[in-house]
Amino acid sequence: MFDLLSSAVASSVRGWRGAMAFGGAKTRQPEQMLVLYEFEACPYCRLVREVLSELDLDALIYPCPVGGMRFRPEALDISGVSQFPLLIDPNTGDKLLESADIIDHLYKNYGDARRRSPRGLRRQLALSGSMAASAARSIGGVRGMNAMPSVAAKQPLELYSFEASPYSRPVRELLTELELPYLLRNFAKSRWQEVGPPIVRSRWFADAPITSPNRLRLRELTGRSQVPYLIDPNTGVAMFESVDIIDYLKDTYAP
């Protein structure tokens, strides 16, 4: 409960950015998967993940925690500097550092081209909120920051999540620490009837149409609209519930 509470606080200090998908008809899905080198506790990376959620964009995540040797050297070879986030867009050929530039790129190519990342004072406020969110998850040790010993996964895992989800965040943090690459299926809420726990939605808004592609996909797979949901193609395991997913990841990939 304490872990969930601190995760909810982290979402609250960011005003629950990354909970709602605002792209709508203006969002254009890339033909090829976006690739993002990042780590969960990074305040700059969080700003990019929020926009990915709000635009309903999926991305292949290569976790680069401090001390990690699986993908950090690869990112260094690509960009020439040890700096995150790093976005690779095979659709445009762009390789981008700097969270503001990445966000501008996402809006220009896949969202509302009139929007831009905040600059000046607004950017400082956003960054301060993101730093506060990281601090909220640092009680008892910074989560999603440092690499821990792990067994490499032959294939990337797949995670249905959205940035502000208090239940999904601990799973993403552990995936980062274990340096496990994963396909992030963003699952932000596209209408107000989807706000709230699954039991409320199923009881009061069962007939509300589902408009998010990933929400439709997960409903077809499982009959449920709930995150986190993990699929591991390396073992054939697929499961809900953050506590169970965390236990599974530790048992399978932590020696």
C-alpha positions in Angstrom: 0.0 0.0 0.0 2.9 2.4 0.8 4.4 1.6 -2.6 1.1 2.3 -4.4 0.6 5.5 -2.3 4.0 6.9 -3.3 3.4 6.0 -6.9 0.0 7.9 -6.8 1.8 10.9 -5.2 4.3 10.8 -8.1 1.4 11.0 -10.6 -0.3 13.7 -8.6 2.6 16.1 -8.5 2.7 15.9 -12.3 -1.1 16.7 -12.5 -1.7 13.1 -13.8 -0.1 14.0 -17.1 0.0 10.9 -19.3 -3.3 9.6 -18.1 -5.6 10.9 -20.9 -5.0 10.5 -24.6 -5.6 13.9 -26.3 -4.5 13.0 -29.8 -7.8 11.9 -31.1 -8.3 12.2 -34.9 -5.1 14.4 -35.1 -2.8 11.5 -34.0 -1.0 9.8 -36.9 0.4 6.4 -36.0 4.0 5.8 -37.3 4.4 3.0 -39.8 7.6 1.8 -38.0 8.0 1.5 -34.3 9.6 4.4 -32.4 12.7 3.5 -30.4 13.4 5.2 -27.0 16.5 4.8 -24.9 15.6 6.0 -21.4 15.3 5.1 -17.8 12.2 5.4 -15.6 13.5 7.7 -12.9 14.9 10.3 -15.3 12.8 13.5 -15.1 13.5 14.4 -18.7 12.5 11.0 -19.9 9.2 11.2 -18.0 8.3 14.3 -20.0 8.7 12.4 -23.2 6.8 9.3 -21.9 3.9 11.6 -20.9 3.5 12.8 -24.5 3.8 9.3 -25.9 0.9 8.4 -23.6 -1.2 11.4 -24.6 -0.6 10.8 -28.3 -1.4 7.1 -27.9 2.0 6.3 -29.5 3.8 2.9 -28.9 7.5 2.7 -28.5 10.2 0.1 -28.2 11.9 0.9 -24.9 15.6 0.1 -24.3 16.2 0.7 -20.6 19.4 2.5 -19.8 19.7 2.6 -16.0 22.8 4.0 -14.3 25.5 1.3 -14.3 23.7 -0.6 -17.1 25.9 -2.3 -19.7 23.2 -3.7 -22.0 21.9 -0.7 -23.8 23.8 2.3 -22.4 26.9 1.6 -24.5 24.6 1.2 -27.6 23.0 4.6 -26.9 26.5 6.2 -26.5 27.6 4.8 -29.8 24.5 6.3 -31.5 24.5 9.7 -30.0 28.2 10.2 -28.9 27.1 11.3 -25.5 25.7 9.6 -22.4 22.5 11.6 -22.3 18.8 10.5 -22.1 16.2 10.3 -23.4 17.4 9.4 -26.9 14.7 8.9 -29.6 15.3 7.0 -32.8 12.5 7.5 -35.4 13.0 5.1 -38.4 10.1 6.8 -40.1 11.9 10.1 -40.5 15.5 9.0 -40.0 15.9 11.4 -37.0 18.0 10.6 -33.9 17.1 13.1 -31.2 18.4 14.1 -27.8 16.9 16.7 -25.5 13.4 16.1 -24.3 12.0 19.4 -25.6 13.2 18.6 -29.2 11.8 15.0 -29.0 8.4 16.3 -27.8 8.4 18.9 -30.7 9.2 16.1 -33.1 6.4 13.9 -31.8 3.8 16.7 -32.1 5.0 17.7 -35.5 5.0 14.3 -37.0 2.3 12.4 -35.1 0.1 14.9 -33.3 -1.0 18.5 -33.5 1.9 20.3 -35.4 0.8 23.6 -33.8 1.8 22.4 -30.3 5.3 22.5 -28.9 7.1 21.5 -25.8 7.0 24.3 -23.1 9.9 26.6 -23.1 11.2 29.1 -20.5 9.4 29.3 -17.2 6.7 26.8 -18.2 9.5 24.2 -19.0 11.2 24.8 -15.7 7.9 24.3 -13.9 7.3 21.0 -15.8 10.8 19.8 -15.1 10.5 20.7 -11.4 7.3 18.7 -11.3 9.0 15.8 -13.0 11.9 16.0 -10.5 9.4 16.0 -7.6 7.7 12.9 -9.1 11.1 11.1 -9.1 11.7 12.3 -5.5 8.3 10.8 -4.5 9.6 7.4 -5.6 13.0 7.7 -3.9 11.8 7.0 -0.3 13.6 3.8 0.7 15.8 4.0 -2.4 15.5 5.5 -5.9 13.4 3.2 -8.1 14.0 2.8 -11.8 17.5 4.4 -11.6 20.2 1.8 -11.0 20.9 -1.5 -12.9 20.7 -4.7 -11.0 22.1 -8.1 -12.0 19.7 -9.9 -14.4 19.4 -12.5 -17.1 19.0 -11.0 -20.6 15.7 -11.5 -22.5 16.1 -12.9 -26.0 13.0 -11.0 -27.2 11.5 -7.7 -25.9 8.6 -8.1 -23.6 5.3 -6.3 -24.1 3.7 -4.0 -21.6 0.3 -2.4 -21.7 0.6 0.7 -19.5 0.1 4.5 -19.4 2.5 6.9 -17.9 0.4 8.1 -14.9 -0.8 4.7 -13.9 0.3 4.1 -10.2 0.0 0.3 -10.7 2.1 0.3 -13.9 4.9 2.5 -12.7 6.5 -0.2 -10.3 6.6 -2.6 -13.2 8.3 -0.2 -15.5 10.8 0.6 -12.8 11.7 -3.0 -12.4 12.0 -3.5 -16.1 14.4 -0.6 -16.1 16.5 -2.0 -13.3 16.6 -5.4 -14.9 17.5 -3.9 -18.3 14.7 -5.7 -20.0 13.7 -4.2 -23.3 9.9 -4.0 -23.8 7.3 -2.8 -26.3 5.4 -0.1 -24.5 1.7 -0.3 -25.5 0.3 3.0 -24.4 -3.1 2.7 -22.8 -4.1 6.2 -21.8 -7.8 6.9 -21.3 -9.5 8.4 -24.3 -12.9 9.4 -22.7 -14.1 10.3 -19.3 -16.1 7.1 -18.9 -12.8 5.2 -18.7 -11.6 7.1 -15.7 -11.6 5.1 -12.4 -11.0 1.5 -11.4 -12.2 -1.3 -13.7 -15.1 -2.3 -11.3 -16.6 1.2 -11.7 -16.3 1.2 -15.5 -17.8 -2.3 -15.8 -20.7 -1.5 -13.5 -21.7 2.0 -14.7 -20.2 2.4 -18.2 -20.1 -1.1 -19.6 -21.7 0.1 -22.9 -19.4 3.0 -23.4 -17.6 2.6 -26.7 -13.8 1.9 -26.7 -11.9 4.2 -29.0 -8.2 3.6 -28.1 -6.5 1.0 -30.4 -4.6 -0.6 -27.6 -7.7 -0.7 -25.4 -9.5 -2.5 -28.2 -6.6 -4.8 -28.7 -6.4 -5.8 -25.0 -10.2 -6.2 -24.8 -10.0 -8.7 -27.7 -7.1 -10.5 -26.1 -8.4 -10.7 -22.5 -11.9 -9.4 -22.3 -10.6 -6.7 -19.9 -9.4 -3.1 -20.0 -6.9 -3.0 -17.2 -3.2 -2.2 -16.8 -0.5 -3.3 -16.3 -0.7 -6.3 -18.5 2.6 -8.1 -19.4 3.2 -10.5 -22.3 6.5 -12.3 -22.3 7.2 -14.0 -25.6 10.3 -15.7 -24.2 8.2 -17.9 -21.9 4.6 -17.6 -23.2 3.5 -16.0 -19.9 0.8 -13.3 -20.0 -0.6 -11.7 -16.8 -2.3 -8.9 -15.1 -1.7 -7.4 -11.5 1.4 -5.4 -10.8 2.4 -7.5 -7.7 2.2 -10.8 -9.7 4.1 -9.3 -12.6 6.9 -8.0 -10.3 7.2 -11.4 -8.7 7.3 -13.1 -12.1 10.0 -10.7 -13.4 12.2 -11.3 -10.3 11.8 -15.0 -10.4 12.5 -15.2 -14.1 15.2 -12.6 -14.8 16.8 -11.8 -11.4 19.3 -14.4 -10.4 
